[in-house]
Amino acid sequence: MSSLIVLITMLVWVGIRAGLAPLNRLRSEIQGRSPLNLTPLQIDARQQNVRSLVRTLNELLTSVRQNVNPQQRFIADEAHQLRTRSQACGARPKSHCASPLTPRCSLACNGCTAAPCARRTSSASC
């Protein structure tokens, strides 16, 4: 009787392990990815039982990618603007400035008094 219980337990264990194998492969694939990798997950034909889970995850990844791309472009554009301003601030010594900045223009140029600021040409344009 006890050998029958052991045999049934082993069969159940093997069955559960085989049934969870596709989820374990999916887990391994997700764990092995970079956090920046938002490409859709690929499944092979043998993983039919996790197809709906993978489809839902792929929809989520697509949505995240569509939201992240504009943010990354915005950050890149702003970083370029900051680099351009900081390079302009170091481009000319303070003694070469044509006129002092108005308070409003000073804020627009981040307080840089040495920058060749296009907004500084006349106080009306600031």
Phi, psi and omega in degrees: 000317181291328177291329177292321178294318178296318179296315179296319179299316179294320178296318178296317180298315179295320179295316179295318180298317179293323180291328181270356182303316178298323178291323177294321177294319178296317178299316179297319179296319180290319179296327182280356182273154172286147176299339180272352182277104181251020178286152181298149177285145177252136176237151177268171187296336181286346185262046181298326185285349177247010182301316181292325176295315180295320179298317179295317177297321178295323176296319177296315179298320178296316179297316179297316180299318180293332178276330183281322184303312177297325178294319178295321177296318179298315180296319179297318179296316180293322177297320177297317179299317180294319178296318181298315180295317182292326177291323179292324180295328179269001187281327185231139175290158185298329182294341181269001181290136184284320182209155180291155179282143171285159180304321181293317179291326178299320176294320180294329180262017180058033177077007182283117181267351182260358186280143171283085187272125179294332181282350187269353186300325173211148183294338179289328183282341178283000000 
